Amino acid sequence: MEYQNIIVETKDKVGVITLNRPKALNALNDQLMDELGHALLAFDQNDEIGCMIITGSEKAFAAGADIAAMADYNYMDAYKGNYVTKNWEHILRVRKPVIAAVAGYALGGGCELTMMCDFIIAADNAKFGQPEIKLATLPGCGGTQRLPRAISKSKAMDLCLTARLMDANEAERAGLVSRVVPLDKLMEETLAAATTIASMSLPVVMMIKDAVNRSFESGLTEGVHYERRLFHASFGTHDQREGMKAFLEKRPANFQNK
Ligand code: CO8
């Protein structure tokens, strides 16, 4: 697939996808979301890749769904066209970790996209929000569901109902963001995190992602049971034996992703 709206690169074992519609502050249209889904799934199937990053520009990660593209939609366009579901959720099928490296605006669908990534590293100029209410619509790609889980019901209601934006420090305090870094260090820090993850045993990385995500979908007892099964399964890997042996022999582990 030839990409018009994203830039796709590999840096060692890390796949980097840069949203690239600068004139529209990376507003997310169907074409961009098709390309993003394609690139994510291609990296997921690429044995050389251990982690992915989605980023935008210094001014905007993404300022939301493309308002110009959806302004004339009627109910049937949205419902029969399966708007959002048809191409916004490919990221949920990706089994390797995806980090959002966010500078500038992450609004509406842009904020929802960051929340579908596994964790968020924010530049100190990042701004998060769900301002759809100003357009007389609502978050349509999980914002009303993922935001309260990430930052509490009270803050989620505040953001969704008043449309106010939350800066990077507030987002970190609230738990949406794992860390805040200076803007000029955003890619360096995110790449370092992604490279660290990519140096681990891939099947175990995937098990951890799977287990943490299960905590959002199940009760505690069921979630711990699921974790325990994966923990036991890790003892069936070559890499578990290598990792523990290397520790005892005081040498770096040589993981083989099996
Ligand atoms: N859609 C389309 N174009 C946009 C968008 C957008 N979301 N955001 C910015 N642009 C365009 C502007 O129209 C402008 O284009 P032009 O130069 O041709 O006039 C260009 O980007 C630059 O924008 P501004 O001049 O407005 O830049 P400012 O720095 O003055 O302001 C803001 C930046 C505050 C980010 C402002 O652009 C803004 O408020 N944007 C809209 C934010 C918004 O409402 N986002 C929510 C969109 S709705 C949504 O996401 C629904 C999600 C539903 C689920 C997902 C469905 C796909």
Residues whose N, C-alpha, C, O or C-beta is under 5 A from the ligand:
A	BS01	CO8	K23 A24 L25 A27 L28 A63 G64 A65 D66 I67 A68 V84 Y105 L107 G108 G109 P131 E132 L138 P139 G140 C141
